[in-house]
Amino acid sequence: MLNMNILHAKDLFIHDDFPIVIRENVHNGHTPHHMHDFYEFVYLESGLSLHTCVDRFTVLLPGDMFGIRPMESHEYTRAKQAVLYNILFDPSALGEDYQQIRKLPGLNEIFDQEGSFEWRNVHLPLAKRMMAGKIIKTAIKQQEIKDVGWKLTVKSCLVELLVLYAQSYREMSYTPADKPGGQVSYIYKALSYIEDHYKSAVNVNEIAEHTGITADYLTKCLKKYTGLTPINYIKHYKLARSLEFIKDPNMSIAQAAYESGFEDHTYFSRLFKQVF
């Protein structure tokens, strides 16, 4: 394994009987690959960042929330004023509530160490984003002032955030026909198709046909799940992929644009400056 920064619970959680820390971070640029021996949920309040976890590449947008298992390598790249909140904890902090929480939609996959890596990023709707921000700020304030019962308050905030994640995951997974996997299965299939075909002139109708739903329904699902229309998601994904090629000193901007699926390198350069 390459030189990897490993964060340990014993160094992070000051109180042995209280393994929960919720904190704010502002990311710009690159946060190298790292891992830790505790669970983490991340909520992006504003800004933009690219995130890689277990070789899955994601464009993070405001309102996104996702979970990371212990000892999963992940990194942030090309962050631009990304205000995010790290919700760090060990399941023991949840006490008797843990067994019930781990069965909630979306959380069962994350807490199941034997399960495969699936799409874990949920895009919170506006109302839930406001709730998440309020809950997080309450927890951070209580950690700072340590008022009477502050540990109970912070634990309560953690439970609320996990439930909020599960509710959003369930809402995004629901379809009128209540098909297995629901919208999540459609989105996962659509995003996988984009990953495999982003270099070609892939369009919404093509993705929808592959996914097995209409173009309008695909647009609705993707906008709900990522905050972007299919066209804008493809655009952001291509730009994100271009970062890999730009790192190569032997590759020109025109070559990087072509390898990323952009035929016009002038348009690529203009778009790149707008986003990054």
N, C-alpha and C positions, 0 to 999 in steps of 0.2 A: 504494500500500500504506500502511496505517496505520502509525503510529510503532511500529516493531518492534525489539525487542532482538535483535541478532545476535551470537552467540558464535563466536569464531574459534579454530581449533586452535592457531594460533601464540601465542595469549594463554593458552591452557589447559595445553598440554603443555609442561612446563618443559624436559624433555630432548628435544632435536630427534630423537634416534635412538630414542625410546621413546614413541610417541603412544598411551598408555593411562593412564587415570585412573579409579579406582573409589572412590566416596565415598558417605558417608551424609548424608541430608538429612531434616529433620523439617518437614513442611509443615502450616501452619495457614492457613486463609483462601484467598487468591487469589495465584497465580503467573501474571502476565500472559503473553500470547502472546509466544513467542520462537522462535528457530530457530538452528541451528548448522551449520557446514560439516564435521561429522564424524558418525559413527554413534553412536547411543545405545541401550542396552537399559536398561529400568527394572524393578526388582523391588520390589514393595510388601510389606514384612514385616508391618506392622500398621497399623491405622487405616482411614480411608475418604477417598476423594477422587473428584472428578469430573474427567474428562480429555477434552479435545477435541483431535483431531489430524486435519488435512486435512478439517475439517468433520464428522468422525465422532465422535459423542458416546459416551462410555463411563463406566460406573460401576465404579470400581476398588475391589477388595476384597483383603484379605490373601491372599498367595499368587499374585497376578497378576504376570505378566512379559510385557513387550511391547517391540518394537523400533521405532525412529524413524530414518528416512533423513535424510541431510544436506539442509538447507534446507527441511524440512517444519515448518510453523508448528504449534505446539501450546501448550496452556495447562492449568493445574490450577485448579479452582475448588472452593470449599466443602470444602477439605481439613480433616480433623479428626484431629489427632495422627497424621498419615500419615507413618510411618517408611518411607522408600524409599531405595533404593540406585541411584545413577546409574552405569552402566557405560559409559564414554565411550572411544571409540577410533577410530583410522583403520585401515582394512584392511591397510595396509602393515605394521602391527605384528605381524600374523599370519604374515608371511613366506610360505614355501612352503606352509604349511598352509591359506592362504586359499582356494585353488582347490578344495580338498577340502571345506572347511567351507561354502562358499557353495552347495554342491550338496545340503546336508542338508535334510530336510523343514522347511518353514516359513522357513528361512533363505534359500532360493533366491529366494523372493518379495521378501524385504526387501532383499537385496543386488542384485536386478535393478532398476536405476534406471528402466528403461523399462516395468516392469510396473505394473499398475493397483494402486490401494490396496485391499487386502483385509483381512479381520479378522486381526489379528496378536497378539491378547491370548490368552495361555494361562494356565490356572489350574493351578499345580503341585500335585500330590497331596502329602499330608503328608510322606512319606518324602523326596521331592525338595525340598520346602521346607526341611527340615532340612539337606539336602546343600547347597542354595544358600546358606543362611545361613553355614554353616561355610566354604565356599569364599570367599565375599565377605569375611568377617572375616579370613581368612588373607591375602587380597590387601591389604586396608587396613592390616593390621599390618606387612606387608613394605614397603609404601610409606612407612610412618612410620619404621621402624628401619633400613631399607636394609641388611639383612644381606647377607652374601656370596651372590651369585647372585639377589638380590631381583627383578631384572627378569625373569629366567627363571621365577621363581615366579609373579609377577603375570601374565605372559603365559600360563602354564599354567592359572592360575585363569580367565582370560578364555576360553580354549578350552573348559575344563570347563563354564563357564556357558552358552556357546553350544551345546554338545552337549546339555546338560541341557534347554535350550529346545527343541531339535530333537527330542529323545526324547519330551518331553511333548506337543509338537505332533503327532508321529506317533501316540502313544497315543490322543490325542483324535480323530485322523482315522480310526482303524481301525474297521472294521465286519466282522462275520463273513463277509459276502458280498464284502468288499473292493471296494465300489462306488467309482467315481471321486469323490473329494472326501470320502468317508466321513462321519463325524459332523460334521466342520467345515462341510460344505455344508448339512447339516440345521440346525445352529446358526445359521449365517449367514442362512439363509432365515427361520428363526423370529424372530431378533432384528430383521431388517428388517421383518417383519410387525408386530412390536410397535411399532417406531418409527412406522409408518404408521397404526396403529390404536389407539394408547394412549389417545386421548381417549374412545373408546367402551368399552363394558363387555366387553372382549375376555377370553376364557377359554382354559383349557388345551386343551380339545377343539377349539375353533375354530383355534387356532394349529397344533395337531397335524394337523388335516385339511388345512390350507393347506400344511404342510410335507411331508405324505405319509407320516407315521409315526404310531404309536399315541401316545396321551397319556402312557402309562407310559414309553415309550421316550424321548419328548421330555423328560419330567421327569428321567430318568436322564442323558441327554446334557447338558442344560442345567446340572444340578447338578454334573456332572463338569467342565464347561467354565468355568462362572462361579462355582461355589460356592453358587449360589442355586437354589431351585425356581422354576418359571415364575411362580407367584403372587408370590413375594418379589421376583423380578427386575422384574416389571411394577410392583410397588409402589415399588421404588427408582427405577425409570426415571421414573415419574410425578413423584416427589418431585424428582428431578434437573431435570426439565423445568420444574417450578414455579418454580425459581430465576430463570428468564428473565423470568417474569411478575411476580415479586415485586420485581424491579428497577425496574419501572415505577411511579413515584410516583402515577400516576393510577388505578392498579388496586387494588381492595380485595382483602383476603385471600379473601373469598368468590369473587370473580371469578378470582383466581389459581388457586384450588382447582378451579373449574369448567373453566377452560381446560386444566388439567393432567389432567382426567379424573376428578376427585373430586366426587361429588355432594353429599357432606356436608362442609362446610367445617370443622365442629367436629372431626370425625375427622381431617381433613387437618392441622389445626393441632396436634393431639395427636401425630400421627405425625411431623410435621415436627420437632417439638421432640425427639422420641426419637432421630431419626437425626442431625439437625444441631445 
